[in-house]
Amino acid sequence: MRGLLLMDFKFLKRQTKFLVIVGLLVFVFLFNKDMSSFGVAYATMLFGIFAVNSIYYDEANNGNAFLFTLPFSRKEYVFSKYLFGMIIGGGAWILSNLIGIGYLSMANTGINIAEWFAINVVYLILLLVMLSFMFPIQFKFGMEKSRLVMLILVVLVFMLMNALTGGDHMDQLNEGMAFLERINPVVLFGGALVAVLAFTGVSVVLSMRIVEKKQM
């Protein structure tokens, strides 16, 4: 497991241009009070996507045929990818929050830092959702096909949202939102966190089964 993580971190270390460009963009967003929260989201999600894309680099030039001859199981490989995504995505989240809080504290922007940070906590949960959603698709279809699958899923989601927000469904949606507003925020957040962790657990198991059955 440690060797797999070191392999991914060494690959990340070689992406100097990527890190510099991302760092500059994040700084631009963080030092704009109207976009500082977006800067946290941008850094968190982008590094999460990088972790998912690392699978492609492992598979390039039939690399997995050699990789899986090394002394680790396929389950360990899958788990290391999730862990790598959480580490670098979570690390980007922590660092961007620290920079953002420092800027907002010194610049006297008038923004409530506690509320700003509370919004950013949601991005950490969304990181888990994104990783749990994208990893099985990437393991199953590979880079090229997974892009098409993701595009189809996005279109389907938009069609579903359009159907829910139109006609008689809008009243039901408003009732559902009103019900959620009446729930204690702590209880609501706790319930969402448990649901996301359960979703992540299912995703890990699914990815492990996909990789175990995959022909290299």
N, C-alpha and C positions, 0 to 999 in steps of 0.2 A: 504493500500500500504506500509506504513512504517513498519507494523508488518511483512509483507511478506519479505521485504528486510532484516529486523533484523534476521528473521529465516534463510535466506541464509547466512548472514554474520556470524552467530553463528556456522553454519555448517562448513563454511570455517575456522573459528577459531579453530575448532577441528581437522583440517587436518594438524597437526604440522609436521609430517614426509614429507608430500607432499610439504609443504611450504619450509622446510629446503632443501630438495633435489633440488627443482626448483631454490631456491635462490643460491645454490652452483653452479649449472650448468650455470645459468645466469651470475654469477660473472666470471666464467672461460671463457665464450664467450666474455663478455664485456672487459675483461682485455687482450684480444688478438686482436691486431689492425686489423687483417685480418678477424676476425669473430665478431667484436663488433656490427656491424649492424645486423647480424644474431641473436645475443643475445637479441636485442630489439624485433625482430620478434618472437623469441622463447617464451619470457616471455608474450608478448601480446596475441599470439594465444593460448598458453597453458591455460592461465587464462580464455580466451573466451570459450575454450572447456570445462573447469571445470564448467562454468555457464550452458552450455548446458546439461552436465551430471547431474547437480543438479536436473533436472526433473526426472531422474531415481530414485534418492534417495527419492523423494517425492512419487513416485509410488510404491516403494518397500513395500512388505507386505500389499498391498492394502491401502496404506497411504492416497491416494487421497480421498477415501470414507469418511475418517474423516476430511481431510483438507478442503474439499469443504462444510462442514457443518458450518464452521466458517464465520463470517460476512464480507465477501468480495465477489466480483463478479468474474466470470471466466475471464472476460476481464482484470480485475485488476491483476489477477494472471499471465496471459500471459504477460501483459505490464511490470510487476515487473521483470520477467525473462529477458526480453530484457534489461531493465534498469540495472539489476544486472550484466549482461554480459558486458555492456558498461562501467559500473563503475569499475569493477575489471580488465577488459582488458585494459581500458584506464588508470587506475591507474598504472598497471604494465608497460604500455608504457611510462608514464611520469617518473616514478621512474628509469626505465632502461635507458632512455635518459639522465636523470640528472647524473647518475653514469657514463655513457659512455662519456658524454661531459667533466665531471670532469677528467676522466682518460686521454682522448685524449689531453686535454689542458695541463695537467701536464707532460705527458710522451713525449711530442714533437715528435709524431709519423709521422708528416708531412701530415697527413690527413686533408683535408679541412672540417672543422666542419660544415660549412653551407651546403655543398653538402651532407655530411653524414646525417645531420638532415633532409634534403629534401627527401632523400631516405626513412628515417624512417617514414615520414608522410604518405607514401603510405601504410605502415603496419597498420596504424590506419584505413584507408579506407578499407583495406582487412579484418580487424576485423569486421566491419559492414557487409561486404559481407558474411563472414563466418557465423556470427550469423543469418543473414537473410536467409541464405540457410539451415542451420542445424536445427534451431528451429522448423519450420513446419514439417520437416521429423521426428524429435524426438517426437513431440506432436502426430503425426499421427501414427507412427509405434512402438514407444517405443524403449528401448535400443537395444534389441536383433535384431529385424527386421530392425531397422534403420541402423545397421552396414552393413547388406546385401544390403540394398538400396544404401547406400553410396558407397559400393564397385562396384556395378553395374554402378552407375553414373560416378565414376572415370574411369572405363574401357571405357564407352561410350565417355567420354571427350577425352581420349587418342586416341581412334579410330577416333574421329572427327579431332583432331589435326594432326594425321598421314595422314588422307585424304586431309586435307587442305595444308599440307606441301609437298605433293607428286604430281608429274606430272605437268599438266598445272596450277594447283591451286597455285603453288609456285610463279609464276609471279604475279598473282593477289594479293597474300599476301604481296609480296614485294612492290607492288604499294600502297597497303593500308598503310603499315608502312611508306613509303616515304611521303604519304599524311599527316599522323599524325605528322611527324617530321617538316612539314612546318607550323603547327598550333602553335600559341603563347602558350607557356607552361602554362601560367596563365589561358588562355581560356580553354585549354585542361583539366587542373586540375579542374577548376570550373565546366566544363561539366560533368566530371567523378564523381565529388562529388554530383551534382544534380541527376545524374542517380542512384548513390548508395543510396541516401536518398529516392528517389522514390521507389527503389527496397525494401528498408527496410520498408517503409510504407505499401507496398503491402504484404510483409511478415508478418507484425504484424496483419493486417486484416485477412489474411489467417489463421494464428495460432489461432486467437480468434474464428474464425468460427469452426475450427477443435475441439478446446477444448469445445466450447459450445454444440456441437453435440455429444461429447464423452460420453459414458456410464461409470460411475464410479462403 
